[in-house]
Amino acid sequence: MISWALVFLIIAIIAGVLGFSGIAGAAAWIAQVIFVIFLILLIISLLFGAIRVPASEAACIYYLNVFMDTC
């Protein structure tokens, strides 16, 4: 998910450079929209990264759901 946030950041920077230098007037608006999308994705990535379940625990939960047995 963080890779998508970085992609949107790069696109926002490029669109910002094009828009703020006078090449394309609409690119400034697009840069703002993409920047907001980047910030939202960054916050989501940070939240999900902070509450991520450890792999061993996730495997145990999966095992319990599939086989209804103890880990």
mmCIF file as Biopython writes it, N, C-alpha, C and O atoms, coordinates in Angstrom:
data_model
#
loop_
_atom_site.group_PDB
_atom_site.id
_atom_site.type_symbol
_atom_site.label_atom_id
_atom_site.label_alt_id
_atom_site.label_comp_id
_atom_site.label_asym_id
_atom_site.label_entity_id
_atom_site.label_seq_id
_atom_site.pdbx_PDB_ins_code
_atom_site.Cartn_x
_atom_site.Cartn_y
_atom_site.Cartn_z
_atom_site.occupancy
_atom_site.B_iso_or_equiv
_atom_site.auth_seq_id
_atom_site.auth_asym_id
_atom_site.pdbx_PDB_model_num
ATOM 1   N N  . MET A ? 1  ? 0.824   -1.182  0.000   1.0 0.0 1  A 1 
ATOM 2   C CA . MET A ? 1  ? 0.000   0.000   0.000   1.0 0.0 1  A 1 
ATOM 3   C C  . MET A ? 1  ? 0.871   1.250   0.000   1.0 0.0 1  A 1 
ATOM 4   O O  . MET A ? 1  ? 0.528   2.256   -0.620  1.0 0.0 1  A 1 
ATOM 5   N N  . ILE A ? 2  ? 1.996   1.179   0.697   1.0 0.0 2  A 1 
ATOM 6   C CA . ILE A ? 2  ? 2.878   2.341   0.746   1.0 0.0 2  A 1 
ATOM 7   C C  . ILE A ? 2  ? 3.472   2.627   -0.626  1.0 0.0 2  A 1 
ATOM 8   O O  . ILE A ? 2  ? 3.784   3.776   -0.938  1.0 0.0 2  A 1 
ATOM 9   N N  . SER A ? 3  ? 3.632   1.593   -1.448  1.0 0.0 3  A 1 
ATOM 10  C CA . SER A ? 3  ? 4.166   1.823   -2.794  1.0 0.0 3  A 1 
ATOM 11  C C  . SER A ? 3  ? 3.191   2.655   -3.631  1.0 0.0 3  A 1 
ATOM 12  O O  . SER A ? 3  ? 3.611   3.500   -4.422  1.0 0.0 3  A 1 
ATOM 13  N N  . TRP A ? 4  ? 1.898   2.414   -3.455  1.0 0.0 4  A 1 
ATOM 14  C CA . TRP A ? 4  ? 0.908   3.221   -4.177  1.0 0.0 4  A 1 
ATOM 15  C C  . TRP A ? 4  ? 0.945   4.661   -3.698  1.0 0.0 4  A 1 
ATOM 16  O O  . TRP A ? 4  ? 0.794   5.591   -4.491  1.0 0.0 4  A 1 
ATOM 17  N N  . ALA A ? 5  ? 1.144   4.844   -2.407  1.0 0.0 5  A 1 
ATOM 18  C CA . ALA A ? 5  ? 1.223   6.204   -1.871  1.0 0.0 5  A 1 
ATOM 19  C C  . ALA A ? 5  ? 2.427   6.931   -2.464  1.0 0.0 5  A 1 
ATOM 20  O O  . ALA A ? 5  ? 2.338   8.116   -2.785  1.0 0.0 5  A 1 
ATOM 21  N N  . LEU A ? 6  ? 3.543   6.236   -2.612  1.0 0.0 6  A 1 
ATOM 22  C CA . LEU A ? 6  ? 4.728   6.854   -3.208  1.0 0.0 6  A 1 
ATOM 23  C C  . LEU A ? 6  ? 4.521   7.172   -4.687  1.0 0.0 6  A 1 
ATOM 24  O O  . LEU A ? 6  ? 5.001   8.194   -5.177  1.0 0.0 6  A 1 
ATOM 25  N N  . VAL A ? 7  ? 3.808   6.300   -5.394  1.0 0.0 7  A 1 
ATOM 26  C CA . VAL A ? 7  ? 3.496   6.560   -6.806  1.0 0.0 7  A 1 
ATOM 27  C C  . VAL A ? 7  ? 2.658   7.826   -6.924  1.0 0.0 7  A 1 
ATOM 28  O O  . VAL A ? 7  ? 2.922   8.674   -7.776  1.0 0.0 7  A 1 
ATOM 29  N N  . PHE A ? 8  ? 1.640   7.954   -6.061  1.0 0.0 8  A 1 
ATOM 30  C CA . PHE A ? 8  ? 0.802   9.150   -6.096  1.0 0.0 8  A 1 
ATOM 31  C C  . PHE A ? 8  ? 1.592   10.395  -5.706  1.0 0.0 8  A 1 
ATOM 32  O O  . PHE A ? 8  ? 1.336   11.477  -6.235  1.0 0.0 8  A 1 
ATOM 33  N N  . LEU A ? 9  ? 2.551   10.257  -4.787  1.0 0.0 9  A 1 
ATOM 34  C CA . LEU A ? 9  ? 3.385   11.390  -4.425  1.0 0.0 9  A 1 
ATOM 35  C C  . LEU A ? 9  ? 4.200   11.869  -5.619  1.0 0.0 9  A 1 
ATOM 36  O O  . LEU A ? 9  ? 4.271   13.071  -5.876  1.0 0.0 9  A 1 
ATOM 37  N N  . ILE A ? 10 ? 4.807   10.957  -6.343  1.0 0.0 10 A 1 
ATOM 38  C CA . ILE A ? 10 ? 5.611   11.316  -7.511  1.0 0.0 10 A 1 
ATOM 39  C C  . ILE A ? 10 ? 4.745   11.975  -8.577  1.0 0.0 10 A 1 
ATOM 40  O O  . ILE A ? 10 ? 5.139   12.982  -9.165  1.0 0.0 10 A 1 
ATOM 41  N N  . ILE A ? 11 ? 3.569   11.411  -8.827  1.0 0.0 11 A 1 
ATOM 42  C CA . ILE A ? 11 ? 2.658   11.999  -9.810  1.0 0.0 11 A 1 
ATOM 43  C C  . ILE A ? 11 ? 2.234   13.399  -9.370  1.0 0.0 11 A 1 
ATOM 44  O O  . ILE A ? 11 ? 2.151   14.311  -10.193 1.0 0.0 11 A 1 
ATOM 45  N N  . ALA A ? 12 ? 1.964   13.572  -8.069  1.0 0.0 12 A 1 
ATOM 46  C CA . ALA A ? 12 ? 1.552   14.882  -7.560  1.0 0.0 12 A 1 
ATOM 47  C C  . ALA A ? 12 ? 2.670   15.905  -7.706  1.0 0.0 12 A 1 
ATOM 48  O O  . ALA A ? 12 ? 2.412   17.060  -8.045  1.0 0.0 12 A 1 
ATOM 49  N N  . ILE A ? 13 ? 3.903   15.493  -7.454  1.0 0.0 13 A 1 
ATOM 50  C CA . ILE A ? 13 ? 5.029   16.418  -7.602  1.0 0.0 13 A 1 
ATOM 51  C C  . ILE A ? 13 ? 5.203   16.833  -9.063  1.0 0.0 13 A 1 
ATOM 52  O O  . ILE A ? 13 ? 5.406   18.011  -9.357  1.0 0.0 13 A 1 
ATOM 53  N N  . ILE A ? 14 ? 5.124   15.866  -9.973  1.0 0.0 14 A 1 
ATOM 54  C CA . ILE A ? 14 ? 5.253   16.180  -11.405 1.0 0.0 14 A 1 
ATOM 55  C C  . ILE A ? 14 ? 4.126   17.105  -11.855 1.0 0.0 14 A 1 
ATOM 56  O O  . ILE A ? 14 ? 4.367   18.091  -12.550 1.0 0.0 14 A 1 
ATOM 57  N N  . ALA A ? 15 ? 2.901   16.784  -11.458 1.0 0.0 15 A 1 
ATOM 58  C CA . ALA A ? 15 ? 1.766   17.625  -11.846 1.0 0.0 15 A 1 
ATOM 59  C C  . ALA A ? 15 ? 1.894   19.016  -11.225 1.0 0.0 15 A 1 
ATOM 60  O O  . ALA A ? 15 ? 1.521   20.011  -11.847 1.0 0.0 15 A 1 
ATOM 61  N N  . GLY A ? 16 ? 2.421   19.085  -10.001 1.0 0.0 16 A 1 
ATOM 62  C CA . GLY A ? 16 ? 2.617   20.382  -9.360  1.0 0.0 16 A 1 
ATOM 63  C C  . GLY A ? 16 ? 3.638   21.230  -10.088 1.0 0.0 16 A 1 
ATOM 64  O O  . GLY A ? 16 ? 3.427   22.426  -10.293 1.0 0.0 16 A 1 
ATOM 65  N N  . VAL A ? 17 ? 4.747   20.614  -10.481 1.0 0.0 17 A 1 
ATOM 66  C CA . VAL A ? 17 ? 5.776   21.355  -11.222 1.0 0.0 17 A 1 
ATOM 67  C C  . VAL A ? 17 ? 5.216   21.875  -12.540 1.0 0.0 17 A 1 
ATOM 68  O O  . VAL A ? 17 ? 5.462   23.023  -12.910 1.0 0.0 17 A 1 
ATOM 69  N N  . LEU A ? 18 ? 4.470   21.042  -13.245 1.0 0.0 18 A 1 
ATOM 70  C CA . LEU A ? 18 ? 3.895   21.468  -14.518 1.0 0.0 18 A 1 
ATOM 71  C C  . LEU A ? 18 ? 2.854   22.560  -14.317 1.0 0.0 18 A 1 
ATOM 72  O O  . LEU A ? 18 ? 2.801   23.520  -15.086 1.0 0.0 18 A 1 
ATOM 73  N N  . GLY A ? 19 ? 2.044   22.419  -13.306 1.0 0.0 19 A 1 
ATOM 74  C CA . GLY A ? 19 ? 0.961   23.375  -13.087 1.0 0.0 19 A 1 
ATOM 75  C C  . GLY A ? 19 ? 1.426   24.704  -12.553 1.0 0.0 19 A 1 
ATOM 76  O O  . GLY A ? 19 ? 0.924   25.749  -12.969 1.0 0.0 19 A 1 
ATOM 77  N N  . PHE A ? 20 ? 2.378   24.687  -11.636 1.0 0.0 20 A 1 
ATOM 78  C CA . PHE A ? 20 ? 2.805   25.930  -11.013 1.0 0.0 20 A 1 
ATOM 79  C C  . PHE A ? 20 ? 3.784   26.710  -11.879 1.0 0.0 20 A 1 
ATOM 80  O O  . PHE A ? 20 ? 4.065   27.875  -11.599 1.0 0.0 20 A 1 
ATOM 81  N N  . SER A ? 21 ? 4.308   26.081  -12.928 1.0 0.0 21 A 1 
ATOM 82  C CA . SER A ? 21 ? 5.213   26.819  -13.809 1.0 0.0 21 A 1 
ATOM 83  C C  . SER A ? 21 ? 4.480   27.445  -14.988 1.0 0.0 21 A 1 
ATOM 84  O O  . SER A ? 21 ? 5.106   28.100  -15.821 1.0 0.0 21 A 1 
ATOM 85  N N  . GLY A ? 22 ? 3.195   27.259  -15.073 1.0 0.0 22 A 1 
ATOM 86  C CA . GLY A ? 22 ? 2.411   27.892  -16.117 1.0 0.0 22 A 1 
ATOM 87  C C  . GLY A ? 22 ? 2.228   27.042  -17.359 1.0 0.0 22 A 1 
ATOM 88  O O  . GLY A ? 22 ? 1.598   27.502  -18.311 1.0 0.0 22 A 1 
ATOM 89  N N  . ILE A ? 23 ? 2.747   25.828  -17.395 1.0 0.0 23 A 1 
ATOM 90  C CA . ILE A ? 23 ? 2.609   24.985  -18.579 1.0 0.0 23 A 1 
ATOM 91  C C  . ILE A ? 23 ? 1.167   24.524  -18.747 1.0 0.0 23 A 1 
ATOM 92  O O  . ILE A ? 23 ? 0.632   24.528  -19.856 1.0 0.0 23 A 1 
ATOM 93  N N  . ALA A ? 24 ? 0.546   24.130  -17.648 1.0 0.0 24 A 1 
ATOM 94  C CA . ALA A ? 24 ? -0.838  23.679  -17.732 1.0 0.0 24 A 1 
ATOM 95  C C  . ALA A ? 24 ? -1.584  24.170  -16.495 1.0 0.0 24 A 1 
ATOM 96  O O  . ALA A ? 24 ? -1.210  23.841  -15.370 1.0 0.0 24 A 1 
ATOM 97  N N  . GLY A ? 25 ? -2.632  24.949  -16.702 1.0 0.0 25 A 1 
ATOM 98  C CA . GLY A ? 25 ? -3.390  25.494  -15.578 1.0 0.0 25 A 1 
ATOM 99  C C  . GLY A ? 25 ? -4.147  24.432  -14.800 1.0 0.0 25 A 1 
ATOM 100 O O  . GLY A ? 25 ? -4.275  24.517  -13.579 1.0 0.0 25 A 1 
ATOM 101 N N  . ALA A ? 26 ? -4.645  23.440  -15.510 1.0 0.0 26 A 1 
ATOM 102 C CA . ALA A ? 26 ? -5.416  22.391  -14.851 1.0 0.0 26 A 1 
ATOM 103 C C  . ALA A ? 26 ? -4.530  21.450  -14.048 1.0 0.0 26 A 1 
ATOM 104 O O  . ALA A ? 26 ? -5.021  20.768  -13.149 1.0 0.0 26 A 1 
ATOM 105 N N  . ALA A ? 27 ? -3.246  21.396  -14.349 1.0 0.0 27 A 1 
ATOM 106 C CA . ALA A ? 27 ? -2.348  20.488  -13.644 1.0 0.0 27 A 1 
ATOM 107 C C  . ALA A ? 27 ? -2.210  20.879  -12.176 1.0 0.0 27 A 1 
ATOM 108 O O  . ALA A ? 27 ? -1.960  20.013  -11.336 1.0 0.0 27 A 1 
ATOM 109 N N  . ALA A ? 28 ? -2.365  22.147  -11.849 1.0 0.0 28 A 1 
ATOM 110 C CA . ALA A ? 28 ? -2.291  22.574  -10.453 1.0 0.0 28 A 1 
ATOM 111 C C  . ALA A ? 28 ? -3.440  21.979  -9.656  1.0 0.0 28 A 1 
ATOM 112 O O  . ALA A ? 28 ? -3.243  21.520  -8.531  1.0 0.0 28 A 1 
ATOM 113 N N  . TRP A ? 29 ? -4.620  21.981  -10.222 1.0 0.0 29 A 1 
ATOM 114 C CA . TRP A ? 29 ? -5.773  21.380  -9.537  1.0 0.0 29 A 1 
ATOM 115 C C  . TRP A ? 29 ? -5.586  19.874  -9.403  1.0 0.0 29 A 1 
ATOM 116 O O  . TRP A ? 29 ? -5.880  19.297  -8.356  1.0 0.0 29 A 1 
ATOM 117 N N  . ILE A ? 30 ? -5.094  19.237  -10.471 1.0 0.0 30 A 1 
ATOM 118 C CA . ILE A ? 30 ? -4.841  17.797  -10.436 1.0 0.0 30 A 1 
ATOM 119 C C  . ILE A ? 30 ? -3.785  17.475  -9.385  1.0 0.0 30 A 1 
ATOM 120 O O  . ILE A ? 30 ? -3.901  16.471  -8.682  1.0 0.0 30 A 1 
ATOM 121 N N  . ALA A ? 31 ? -2.771  18.303  -9.270  1.0 0.0 31 A 1 
ATOM 122 C CA . ALA A ? 31 ? -1.722  18.093  -8.265  1.0 0.0 31 A 1 
ATOM 123 C C  . ALA A ? 31 ? -2.300  18.161  -6.857  1.0 0.0 31 A 1 
ATOM 124 O O  . ALA A ? 31 ? -1.915  17.375  -5.991  1.0 0.0 31 A 1 
ATOM 125 N N  . GLN A ? 32 ? -3.210  19.083  -6.623  1.0 0.0 32 A 1 
ATOM 126 C CA . GLN A ? 32 ? -3.824  19.185  -5.304  1.0 0.0 32 A 1 
ATOM 127 C C  . GLN A ? 32 ? -4.663  17.948  -4.996  1.0 0.0 32 A 1 
ATOM 128 O O  . GLN A ? 32 ? -4.620  17.428  -3.881  1.0 0.0 32 A 1 
ATOM 129 N N  . VAL A ? 33 ? -5.419  17.483  -5.973  1.0 0.0 33 A 1 
ATOM 130 C CA . VAL A ? 33 ? -6.243  16.300  -5.770  1.0 0.0 33 A 1 
ATOM 131 C C  . VAL A ? 33 ? -5.375  15.078  -5.512  1.0 0.0 33 A 1 
ATOM 132 O O  . VAL A ? 33 ? -5.638  14.308  -4.588  1.0 0.0 33 A 1 
ATOM 133 N N  . ILE A ? 34 ? -4.352  14.902  -6.318  1.0 0.0 34 A 1 
ATOM 134 C CA . ILE A ? 34 ? -3.471  13.746  -6.147  1.0 0.0 34 A 1 
ATOM 135 C C  . ILE A ? 34 ? -2.715  13.841  -4.826  1.0 0.0 34 A 1 
ATOM 136 O O  . ILE A ? 34 ? -2.460  12.818  -4.190  1.0 0.0 34 A 1 
ATOM 137 N N  . PHE A ? 35 ? -2.356  15.041  -4.407  1.0 0.0 35 A 1 
ATOM 138 C CA . PHE A ? 35 ? -1.673  15.204  -3.127  1.0 0.0 35 A 1 
ATOM 139 C C  . PHE A ? 35 ? -2.586  14.802  -1.973  1.0 0.0 35 A 1 
ATOM 140 O O  . PHE A ? 35 ? -2.138  14.158  -1.024  1.0 0.0 35 A 1 
ATOM 141 N N  . VAL A ? 36 ? -3.851  15.174  -2.047  1.0 0.0 36 A 1 
ATOM 142 C CA . VAL A ? 36 ? -4.804  14.770  -1.010  1.0 0.0 36 A 1 
ATOM 143 C C  . VAL A ? 36 ? -4.958  13.257  -1.004  1.0 0.0 36 A 1 
ATOM 144 O O  . VAL A ? 36 ? -5.007  12.644  0.063   1.0 0.0 36 A 1 
ATOM 145 N N  . ILE A ? 37 ? -5.035  12.648  -2.181  1.0 0.0 37 A 1 
ATOM 146 C CA . ILE A ? 37 ? -5.118  11.189  -2.273  1.0 0.0 37 A 1 
ATOM 147 C C  . ILE A ? 37 ? -3.880  10.560  -1.647  1.0 0.0 37 A 1 
ATOM 148 O O  . ILE A ? 37 ? -3.984  9.561   -0.935  1.0 0.0 37 A 1 
ATOM 149 N N  . PHE A ? 38 ? -2.713  11.136  -1.906  1.0 0.0 38 A 1 
ATOM 150 C CA . PHE A ? 38 ? -1.469  10.634  -1.315  1.0 0.0 38 A 1 
ATOM 151 C C  . PHE A ? 38 ? -1.524  10.704  0.209   1.0 0.0 38 A 1 
ATOM 152 O O  . PHE A ? 38 ? -1.146  9.749   0.889   1.0 0.0 38 A 1 
ATOM 153 N N  . LEU A ? 39 ? -1.987  11.813  0.738   1.0 0.0 39 A 1 
ATOM 154 C CA . LEU A ? 39 ? -2.062  11.940  2.186   1.0 0.0 39 A 1 
ATOM 155 C C  . LEU A ? 39 ? -3.016  10.922  2.798   1.0 0.0 39 A 1 
ATOM 156 O O  . LEU A ? 39 ? -2.724  10.348  3.847   1.0 0.0 39 A 1 
ATOM 157 N N  . ILE A ? 40 ? -4.148  10.696  2.152   1.0 0.0 40 A 1 
ATOM 158 C CA . ILE A ? 40 ? -5.110  9.708   2.640   1.0 0.0 40 A 1 
ATOM 159 C C  . ILE A ? 40 ? -4.492  8.315   2.610   1.0 0.0 40 A 1 
ATOM 160 O O  . ILE A ? 40 ? -4.610  7.563   3.578   1.0 0.0 40 A 1 
ATOM 161 N N  . LEU A ? 41 ? -3.828  7.964   1.500   1.0 0.0 41 A 1 
ATOM 162 C CA . LEU A ? 41 ? -3.184  6.656   1.406   1.0 0.0 41 A 1 
ATOM 163 C C  . LEU A ? 41 ? -2.058  6.511   2.419   1.0 0.0 41 A 1 
ATOM 164 O O  . LEU A ? 41 ? -1.857  5.428   2.967   1.0 0.0 41 A 1 
ATOM 165 N N  . LEU A ? 42 ? -1.324  7.583   2.674   1.0 0.0 42 A 1 
ATOM 166 C CA . LEU A ? 42 ? -0.257  7.545   3.670   1.0 0.0 42 A 1 
ATOM 167 C C  . LEU A ? 42 ? -0.822  7.276   5.058   1.0 0.0 42 A 1 
ATOM 168 O O  . LEU A ? 42 ? -0.281  6.454   5.798   1.0 0.0 42 A 1 
ATOM 169 N N  . ILE A ? 43 ? -1.887  7.949   5.413   1.0 0.0 43 A 1 
ATOM 170 C CA . ILE A ? 43 ? -2.499  7.744   6.724   1.0 0.0 43 A 1 
ATOM 171 C C  . ILE A ? 43 ? -3.027  6.330   6.849   1.0 0.0 43 A 1 
ATOM 172 O O  . ILE A ? 43 ? -2.842  5.693   7.886   1.0 0.0 43 A 1 
ATOM 173 N N  . ILE A ? 44 ? -3.687  5.822   5.802   1.0 0.0 44 A 1 
ATOM 174 C CA . ILE A ? 44 ? -4.194  4.455   5.823   1.0 0.0 44 A 1 
ATOM 175 C C  . ILE A ? 44 ? -3.045  3.463   5.956   1.0 0.0 44 A 1 
ATOM 176 O O  . ILE A ? 44 ? -3.138  2.504   6.722   1.0 0.0 44 A 1 
ATOM 177 N N  . SER A ? 45 ? -1.959  3.690   5.210   1.0 0.0 45 A 1 
ATOM 178 C CA . SER A ? 45 ? -0.800  2.795   5.280   1.0 0.0 45 A 1 
ATOM 179 C C  . SER A ? 45 ? -0.188  2.793   6.674   1.0 0.0 45 A 1 
ATOM 180 O O  . SER A ? 45 ? 0.176   1.741   7.199   1.0 0.0 45 A 1 
ATOM 181 N N  . LEU A ? 46 ? -0.077  3.963   7.262   1.0 0.0 46 A 1 
ATOM 182 C CA . LEU A ? 46 ? 0.485   4.041   8.605   1.0 0.0 46 A 1 
ATOM 183 C C  . LEU A ? 46 ? -0.408  3.363   9.635   1.0 0.0 46 A 1 
ATOM 184 O O  . LEU A ? 46 ? 0.081   2.681   10.536  1.0 0.0 46 A 1 
ATOM 185 N N  . LEU A ? 47 ? -1.721  3.552   9.499   1.0 0.0 47 A 1 
ATOM 186 C CA . LEU A ? 47 ? -2.642  2.916   10.440  1.0 0.0 47 A 1 
ATOM 187 C C  . LEU A ? 47 ? -2.601  1.398   10.322  1.0 0.0 47 A 1 
ATOM 188 O O  . LEU A ? 47 ? -2.522  0.702   11.335  1.0 0.0 47 A 1 
ATOM 189 N N  . PHE A ? 48 ? -2.653  0.879   9.107   1.0 0.0 48 A 1 
ATOM 190 C CA . PHE A ? 48 ? -2.631  -0.562  8.930   1.0 0.0 48 A 1 
ATOM 191 C C  . PHE A ? 48 ? -1.274  -1.153  9.283   1.0 0.0 48 A 1 
ATOM 192 O O  . PHE A ? 48 ? -1.200  -2.298  9.727   1.0 0.0 48 A 1 
ATOM 193 N N  . GLY A ? 49 ? -0.218  -0.405  9.095   1.0 0.0 49 A 1 
ATOM 194 C CA . GLY A ? 49 ? 1.105   -0.877  9.490   1.0 0.0 49 A 1 
ATOM 195 C C  . GLY A ? 49 ? 1.255   -0.938  11.000  1.0 0.0 49 A 1 
ATOM 196 O O  . GLY A ? 49 ? 1.953   -1.803  11.529  1.0 0.0 49 A 1 
ATOM 197 N N  . ALA A ? 50 ? 0.597   -0.016  11.689  1.0 0.0 50 A 1 
ATOM 198 C CA . ALA A ? 50 ? 0.690   0.037   13.144  1.0 0.0 50 A 1 
ATOM 199 C C  . ALA A ? 50 ? -0.136  -1.049  13.814  1.0 0.0 50 A 1 
ATOM 200 O O  . ALA A ? 50 ? 0.208   -1.501  14.906  1.0 0.0 50 A 1 
ATOM 201 N N  . ILE A ? 51 ? -1.230  -1.478  13.172  1.0 0.0 51 A 1 
ATOM 202 C CA . ILE A ? 51 ? -2.100  -2.472  13.800  1.0 0.0 51 A 1 
ATOM 203 C C  . ILE A ? 51 ? -1.987  -3.836  13.143  1.0 0.0 51 A 1 
ATOM 204 O O  . ILE A ? 51 ? -2.869  -4.681  13.292  1.0 0.0 51 A 1 
ATOM 205 N N  . ARG A ? 52 ? -0.901  -4.045  12.417  1.0 0.0 52 A 1 
ATOM 206 C CA . ARG A ? 52 ? -0.718  -5.306  11.712  1.0 0.0 52 A 1 
ATOM 207 C C  . ARG A ? 52 ? -0.521  -6.450  12.695  1.0 0.0 52 A 1 
ATOM 208 O O  . ARG A ? 52 ? 0.180   -6.306  13.696  1.0 0.0 52 A 1 
ATOM 209 N N  . VAL A ? 53 ? -1.146  -7.587  12.401  1.0 0.0 53 A 1 
ATOM 210 C CA . VAL A ? 53 ? -1.020  -8.786  13.226  1.0 0.0 53 A 1 
ATOM 211 C C  . VAL A ? 53 ? 0.277   -9.487  12.837  1.0 0.0 53 A 1 
ATOM 212 O O  . VAL A ? 53 ? 0.556   -9.630  11.647  1.0 0.0 53 A 1 
ATOM 213 N N  . PRO A ? 54 ? 1.076   -9.929  13.809  1.0 0.0 54 A 1 
ATOM 214 C CA . PRO A ? 54 ? 2.296   -10.672 13.478  1.0 0.0 54 A 1 
ATOM 215 C C  . PRO A ? 54 ? 1.991   -11.910 12.643  1.0 0.0 54 A 1 
ATOM 216 O O  . PRO A ? 54 ? 0.917   -12.499 12.767  1.0 0.0 54 A 1 
ATOM 217 N N  . ALA A ? 55 ? 2.937   -12.303 11.794  1.0 0.0 55 A 1 
ATOM 218 C CA . ALA A ? 55 ? 2.713   -13.394 10.851  1.0 0.0 55 A 1 
ATOM 219 C C  . ALA A ? 55 ? 2.374   -14.695 11.560  1.0 0.0 55 A 1 
ATOM 220 O O  . ALA A ? 55 ? 1.487   -15.421 11.111  1.0 0.0 55 A 1 
ATOM 221 N N  . SER A ? 56 ? 3.053   -15.007 12.651  1.0 0.0 56 A 1 
ATOM 222 C CA . SER A ? 56 ? 2.784   -16.264 13.349  1.0 0.0 56 A 1 
ATOM 223 C C  . SER A ? 56 ? 1.381   -16.274 13.934  1.0 0.0 56 A 1 
ATOM 224 O O  . SER A ? 56 ? 0.709   -17.305 13.924  1.0 0.0 56 A 1 
ATOM 225 N N  . GLU A ? 57 ? 0.939   -15.135 14.442  1.0 0.0 57 A 1 
ATOM 226 C CA . GLU A ? 57 ? -0.399  -15.042 14.990  1.0 0.0 57 A 1 
ATOM 227 C C  . GLU A ? 57 ? -1.447  -15.119 13.880  1.0 0.0 57 A 1 
ATOM 228 O O  . GLU A ? 57 ? -2.493  -15.746 14.053  1.0 0.0 57 A 1 
ATOM 229 N N  . ALA A ? 58 ? -1.166  -14.483 12.743  1.0 0.0 58 A 1 
ATOM 230 C CA . ALA A ? 58 ? -2.096  -14.540 11.611  1.0 0.0 58 A 1 
ATOM 231 C C  . ALA A ? 58 ? -2.219  -15.960 11.089  1.0 0.0 58 A 1 
ATOM 232 O O  . ALA A ? 58 ? -3.312  -16.392 10.725  1.0 0.0 58 A 1 
ATOM 233 N N  . ALA A ? 59 ? -1.106  -16.696 11.046  1.0 0.0 59 A 1 
ATOM 234 C CA . ALA A ? 59 ? -1.145  -18.080 10.589  1.0 0.0 59 A 1 
ATOM 235 C C  . ALA A ? 59 ? -1.974  -18.922 11.542  1.0 0.0 59 A 1 
ATOM 236 O O  . ALA A ? 59 ? -2.724  -19.796 11.108  1.0 0.0 59 A 1 
ATOM 237 N N  . CYS A ? 60 ? -1.847  -18.667 12.833  1.0 0.0 60 A 1 
ATOM 238 C CA . CYS A ? 60 ? -2.622  -19.406 13.821  1.0 0.0 60 A 1 
ATOM 239 C C  . CYS A ? 60 ? -4.116  -19.116 13.661  1.0 0.0 60 A 1 
ATOM 240 O O  . CYS A ? 60 ? -4.940  -20.027 13.740  1.0 0.0 60 A 1 
ATOM 241 N N  . ILE A ? 61 ? -4.461  -17.854 13.439  1.0 0.0 61 A 1 
ATOM 242 C CA . ILE A ? 61 ? -5.863  -17.488 13.242  1.0 0.0 61 A 1 
ATOM 243 C C  . ILE A ? 61 ? -6.409  -18.165 11.988  1.0 0.0 61 A 1 
ATOM 244 O O  . ILE A ? 61 ? -7.528  -18.677 12.001  1.0 0.0 61 A 1 
ATOM 245 N N  . TYR A ? 62 ? -5.632  -18.174 10.909  1.0 0.0 62 A 1 
ATOM 246 C CA . TYR A ? 62 ? -6.049  -18.848 9.678   1.0 0.0 62 A 1 
ATOM 247 C C  . TYR A ? 62 ? -6.249  -20.334 9.936   1.0 0.0 62 A 1 
ATOM 248 O O  . TYR A ? 62 ? -7.247  -20.905 9.497   1.0 0.0 62 A 1 
ATOM 249 N N  . TYR A ? 63 ? -5.317  -20.971 10.642  1.0 0.0 63 A 1 
ATOM 250 C CA . TYR A ? 63 ? -5.401  -22.395 10.939  1.0 0.0 63 A 1 
ATOM 251 C C  . TYR A ? 63 ? -6.657  -22.692 11.748  1.0 0.0 63 A 1 
ATOM 252 O O  . TYR A ? 63 ? -7.343  -23.681 11.490  1.0 0.0 63 A 1 
ATOM 253 N N  . LEU A ? 64 ? -6.958  -21.849 12.718  1.0 0.0 64 A 1 
ATOM 254 C CA . LEU A ? 64 ? -8.155  -22.050 13.534  1.0 0.0 64 A 1 
ATOM 255 C C  . LEU A ? 64 ? -9.419  -21.928 12.693  1.0 0.0 64 A 1 
ATOM 256 O O  . LEU A ? 64 ? -10.367 -22.688 12.886  1.0 0.0 64 A 1 
ATOM 257 N N  . ASN A ? 65 ? -9.439  -20.979 11.763  1.0 0.0 65 A 1 
ATOM 258 C CA . ASN A ? 65 ? -10.619 -20.791 10.932  1.0 0.0 65 A 1 
ATOM 259 C C  . ASN A ? 65 ? -10.825 -21.933 9.960   1.0 0.0 65 A 1 
ATOM 260 O O  . ASN A ? 65 ? -11.965 -22.298 9.669   1.0 0.0 65 A 1 
ATOM 261 N N  . VAL A ? 66 ? -9.738  -22.510 9.450   1.0 0.0 66 A 1 
ATOM 262 C CA . VAL A ? 66 ? -9.851  -23.556 8.451   1.0 0.0 66 A 1 
ATOM 263 C C  . VAL A ? 66 ? -10.102 -24.906 9.087   1.0 0.0 66 A 1 
ATOM 264 O O  . VAL A ? 66 ? -10.998 -25.634 8.660   1.0 0.0 66 A 1 
ATOM 265 N N  . PHE A ? 67 ? -9.330  -25.250 10.096  1.0 0.0 67 A 1 
ATOM 266 C CA . PHE A ? 67 ? -9.378  -26.608 10.645  1.0 0.0 67 A 1 
ATOM 267 C C  . PHE A ? 67 ? -10.130 -26.717 11.976  1.0 0.0 67 A 1 
ATOM 268 O O  . PHE A ? 67 ? -10.364 -27.827 12.454  1.0 0.0 67 A 1 
ATOM 269 N N  . MET A ? 68 ? -10.507 -25.608 12.572  1.0 0.0 68 A 1 
ATOM 270 C CA . MET A ? 68 ? -11.204 -25.593 13.851  1.0 0.0 68 A 1 
ATOM 271 C C  . MET A ? 68 ? -10.468 -26.452 14.884  1.0 0.0 68 A 1 
ATOM 272 O O  . MET A ? 68 ? -11.079 -27.264 15.579  1.0 0.0 68 A 1 
ATOM 273 N N  . ASP A ? 69 ? -9.183  -26.266 14.970  1.0 0.0 69 A 1 
ATOM 274 C CA . ASP A ? 69 ? -8.333  -27.026 15.882  1.0 0.0 69 A 1 
ATOM 275 C C  . ASP A ? 69 ? -7.461  -26.025 16.630  1.0 0.0 69 A 1 
ATOM 276 O O  . ASP A ? 69 ? -7.511  -24.829 16.342  1.0 0.0 69 A 1 
ATOM 277 N N  . THR A ? 70 ? -6.682  -26.486 17.564  1.0 0.0 70 A 1 
ATOM 278 C CA . THR A ? 70 ? -5.793  -25.589 18.299  1.0 0.0 70 A 1 
ATOM 279 C C  . THR A ? 70 ? -4.467  -25.434 17.582  1.0 0.0 70 A 1 
ATOM 280 O O  . THR A ? 70 ? -4.067  -26.315 16.822  1.0 0.0 70 A 1 
ATOM 281 N N  . CYS A ? 71 ? -3.785  -24.333 17.813  1.0 0.0 71 A 1 
ATOM 282 C CA . CYS A ? 71 ? -2.489  -24.079 17.169  1.0 0.0 71 A 1 
ATOM 283 C C  . CYS A ? 71 ? -1.398  -24.865 17.835  1.0 0.0 71 A 1 
ATOM 284 O O  . CYS A ? 71 ? -0.239  -24.779 17.429  1.0 0.0 71 A 1 
#
